[in-house]
Amino acid sequence: MRGLKCEEIQMDEIWSFIGMKQKNVPADADPTLGLGDCYTFTAFDPVSKLMPCWLVGFRTAESADQFMADL
């Protein structure tokens, strides 16, 4: 989306998990399954209710940087 007229953007993160909470993931679990904690980063315009950007990933600086670069 380009050229949006949003005057305010609210950002947040939503915690969830895939399969099980991070503390319960066995050390020998297959990493390709993506088990454990997961975060959804969201950007939201409270006036139009438009969500121009979101990202599902880990709670890391790299994920946050990727999210902000997309926004």
N, CA and C atoms as a LAMMPS dump frame, in Angstrom:
ITEM: TIMESTEP
0
ITEM: NUMBER OF ATOMS
213
ITEM: BOX BOUNDS ff ff ff
-5.0000000000000000e+02 5.0000000000000000e+02
-5.0000000000000000e+02 5.0000000000000000e+02
-5.0000000000000000e+02 5.0000000000000000e+02
ITEM: ATOMS id mol type element x y z
1 1 1 N 0.847 -1.17 0
2 1 2 C 0 0 0
3 1 3 C 0.889 1.229 0
4 2 1 N 0.525 2.168 -0.817
5 2 2 C 1.321 3.387 -0.923
6 2 3 C 0.394 4.603 -0.925
7 3 1 N 0.929 5.751 -0.504
8 3 2 C 0.189 6.998 -0.557
9 3 3 C -1.001 7.071 0.393
10 4 1 N -0.922 6.379 1.504
11 4 2 C -2.018 6.411 2.477
12 4 3 C -2.031 7.747 3.209
13 5 1 N -3.194 8.193 3.593
14 5 2 C -3.354 9.473 4.285
15 5 3 C -3.535 9.284 5.792
16 6 1 N -2.908 8.307 6.357
17 6 2 C -3.033 8.022 7.79
18 6 3 C -2.347 9.124 8.595
19 7 1 N -3.056 9.674 9.563
20 7 2 C -2.472 10.692 10.438
21 7 3 C -1.921 10.081 11.719
22 8 1 N -2.374 8.899 12.066
23 8 2 C -1.932 8.226 13.288
24 8 3 C -1.842 6.733 13.008
25 9 1 N -0.783 6.113 13.47
26 9 2 C -0.617 4.665 13.366
27 9 3 C -0.309 4.14 14.756
28 10 1 N -1.077 3.157 15.193
29 10 2 C -0.815 2.496 16.471
30 10 3 C -0.143 1.16 16.171
31 11 1 N 0.89 0.841 16.923
32 11 2 C 1.611 -0.409 16.728
33 11 3 C 1.556 -1.236 18.001
34 12 1 N 1.534 -2.541 17.826
35 12 2 C 1.485 -3.434 18.972
36 12 3 C 2.055 -4.782 18.556
37 13 1 N 2.244 -5.644 19.536
38 13 2 C 2.664 -7.017 19.266
39 13 3 C 1.741 -7.949 20.036
40 14 1 N 1.44 -9.07 19.436
41 14 2 C 0.545 -10.052 20.032
42 14 3 C 1.331 -11.336 20.231
43 15 1 N 1.37 -11.835 21.449
44 15 2 C 2.092 -13.071 21.747
45 15 3 C 1.188 -14.268 21.509
46 16 1 N 1.753 -15.307 20.944
47 16 2 C 1.058 -16.591 20.803
48 16 3 C 2.124 -17.673 20.781
49 17 1 N 1.715 -18.894 20.583
50 17 2 C 2.703 -19.972 20.479
51 17 3 C 2.243 -20.983 19.443
52 18 1 N 3.207 -21.697 18.919
53 18 2 C 2.949 -22.736 17.925
54 18 3 C 3.24 -24.075 18.585
55 19 1 N 2.211 -24.882 18.753
56 19 2 C 2.373 -26.215 19.327
57 19 3 C 2.47 -26.236 20.832
58 20 1 N 3.36 -25.437 21.391
59 20 2 C 3.57 -25.39 22.843
60 20 3 C 4.325 -24.127 23.204
61 21 1 N 4.23 -23.739 24.476
62 21 2 C 4.969 -22.575 24.941
63 21 3 C 6.462 -22.848 24.849
64 22 1 N 7.245 -21.77 24.7
65 22 2 C 8.69 -21.887 24.5
66 22 3 C 9.365 -22.697 25.606
67 23 1 N 8.927 -22.533 26.844
68 23 2 C 9.554 -23.23 27.97
69 23 3 C 9.344 -24.743 27.898
70 24 1 N 8.365 -25.2 27.114
71 24 2 C 8.079 -26.628 27.01
72 24 3 C 8.648 -27.288 25.75
73 25 1 N 9.307 -26.519 24.894
74 25 2 C 9.878 -27.075 23.669
75 25 3 C 11.113 -27.898 24.036
76 26 1 N 11.14 -29.194 23.679
77 26 2 C 12.307 -30.018 23.99
78 26 3 C 13.549 -29.535 23.246
79 27 1 N 14.691 -29.708 23.854
80 27 2 C 15.954 -29.28 23.245
81 27 3 C 16.215 -29.991 21.919
82 28 1 N 15.697 -31.211 21.777
83 28 2 C 15.95 -31.972 20.548
84 28 3 C 14.812 -31.841 19.523
85 29 1 N 13.932 -30.857 19.7
86 29 2 C 12.814 -30.664 18.77
87 29 3 C 13.331 -30.219 17.4
88 30 1 N 12.662 -30.657 16.36
89 30 2 C 13.026 -30.302 14.99
90 30 3 C 12.777 -28.798 14.784
91 31 1 N 13.825 -28.002 14.501
92 31 2 C 13.642 -26.55 14.367
93 31 3 C 12.765 -26.154 13.175
94 32 1 N 12.62 -27.021 12.19
95 32 2 C 11.784 -26.688 11.033
96 32 3 C 10.297 -26.681 11.382
97 33 1 N 9.925 -27.24 12.546
98 33 2 C 8.527 -27.226 12.969
99 33 3 C 8.101 -25.856 13.483
100 34 1 N 9.064 -25.039 13.897
101 34 2 C 8.761 -23.696 14.382
102 34 3 C 8.013 -23.67 15.694
103 35 1 N 8.231 -24.66 16.544
104 35 2 C 7.52 -24.737 17.819
105 35 3 C 7.961 -23.625 18.765
106 36 1 N 7.046 -23.186 19.614
107 36 2 C 7.385 -22.223 20.654
108 36 3 C 6.734 -20.875 20.443
109 37 1 N 7.297 -19.87 21.121
110 37 2 C 6.733 -18.533 21.105
111 37 3 C 6.741 -17.928 19.706
112 38 1 N 5.714 -17.132 19.443
113 38 2 C 5.54 -16.481 18.155
114 38 3 C 4.894 -15.124 18.412
115 39 1 N 5.281 -14.118 17.674
116 39 2 C 4.727 -12.774 17.847
117 39 3 C 4.183 -12.266 16.528
118 40 1 N 3.045 -11.571 16.602
119 40 2 C 2.485 -10.89 15.453
120 40 3 C 2.6 -9.398 15.712
121 41 1 N 3.424 -8.732 14.927
122 41 2 C 3.582 -7.284 15.02
123 41 3 C 2.508 -6.661 14.138
124 42 1 N 1.791 -5.658 14.658
125 42 2 C 0.703 -5.049 13.903
126 42 3 C 0.837 -3.526 13.881
127 43 1 N 0.39 -2.932 12.778
128 43 2 C 0.275 -1.485 12.639
129 43 3 C -1.165 -1.209 12.225
130 44 1 N -1.797 -0.223 12.867
131 44 2 C -3.229 -0.04 12.741
132 44 3 C -3.572 1.442 12.7
133 45 1 N -4.407 1.845 11.752
134 45 2 C -4.929 3.216 11.705
135 45 3 C -6.269 3.226 12.436
136 46 1 N -6.357 3.902 13.597
137 46 2 C -7.588 3.849 14.391
138 46 3 C -8.783 4.554 13.744
139 47 1 N -8.556 5.424 12.784
140 47 2 C -9.654 6.145 12.142
141 47 3 C -10.298 5.29 11.05
142 48 1 N -9.483 4.82 10.116
143 48 2 C -10.019 4.048 8.986
144 48 3 C -10.114 2.554 9.287
145 49 1 N -9.512 2.106 10.382
146 49 2 C -9.453 0.685 10.772
147 49 3 C -8.592 -0.133 9.815
148 50 1 N -7.756 0.537 9.053
149 50 2 C -6.87 -0.115 8.11
150 50 3 C -5.647 -0.675 8.835
151 51 1 N -5.244 -1.875 8.482
152 51 2 C -4.016 -2.473 9.011
153 51 3 C -3.038 -2.602 7.841
154 52 1 N -2.217 -1.557 7.625
155 52 2 C -1.348 -1.552 6.452
156 52 3 C -0.149 -2.492 6.55
157 53 1 N 0.142 -2.98 7.743
158 53 2 C 1.353 -3.777 7.891
159 53 3 C 1.224 -4.729 9.07
160 54 1 N 1.73 -5.948 8.894
161 54 2 C 1.841 -6.906 9.983
162 54 3 C 2.97 -7.865 9.663
163 55 1 N 3.492 -8.492 10.687
164 55 2 C 4.58 -9.449 10.512
165 55 3 C 4.47 -10.51 11.6
166 56 1 N 4.584 -11.75 11.218
167 56 2 C 4.605 -12.857 12.169
168 56 3 C 6.04 -13.343 12.269
169 57 1 N 6.575 -13.375 13.488
170 57 2 C 7.957 -13.802 13.661
171 57 3 C 8.323 -13.929 15.124
172 58 1 N 9.611 -13.883 15.364
173 58 2 C 10.133 -13.967 16.719
174 58 3 C 10.258 -12.566 17.31
175 59 1 N 10.354 -12.477 18.62
176 59 2 C 10.507 -11.17 19.284
177 59 3 C 11.994 -10.824 19.326
178 60 1 N 12.491 -10.405 18.168
179 60 2 C 13.903 -10.063 18.028
180 60 3 C 14.024 -8.683 17.387
181 61 1 N 15.199 -8.105 17.509
182 61 2 C 15.46 -6.816 16.869
183 61 3 C 15.331 -6.938 15.359
184 62 1 N 15.744 -8.069 14.8
185 62 2 C 15.666 -8.272 13.355
186 62 3 C 14.206 -8.257 12.876
187 63 1 N 13.324 -8.923 13.619
188 63 2 C 11.905 -8.922 13.25
189 63 3 C 11.312 -7.535 13.371
190 64 1 N 11.66 -6.819 14.439
191 64 2 C 11.148 -5.459 14.633
192 64 3 C 11.657 -4.532 13.533
193 65 1 N 12.919 -4.666 13.16
194 65 2 C 13.486 -3.836 12.089
195 65 3 C 12.796 -4.131 10.755
196 66 1 N 12.563 -5.403 10.477
197 66 2 C 11.886 -5.798 9.242
198 66 3 C 10.465 -5.221 9.208
199 67 1 N 9.765 -5.311 10.334
200 67 2 C 8.411 -4.781 10.443
201 67 3 C 8.39 -3.27 10.191
202 68 1 N 9.288 -2.54 10.839
203 68 2 C 9.315 -1.087 10.688
204 68 3 C 9.731 -0.686 9.275
205 69 1 N 10.639 -1.436 8.659
206 69 2 C 11.045 -1.136 7.289
207 69 3 C 9.871 -1.333 6.338
208 70 1 N 9.066 -2.335 6.566
209 70 2 C 7.891 -2.569 5.729
210 70 3 C 6.858 -1.47 5.924
211 71 1 N 6.705 -1.025 7.167
212 71 2 C 5.734 0.038 7.448
213 71 3 C 6.172 1.338 6.805
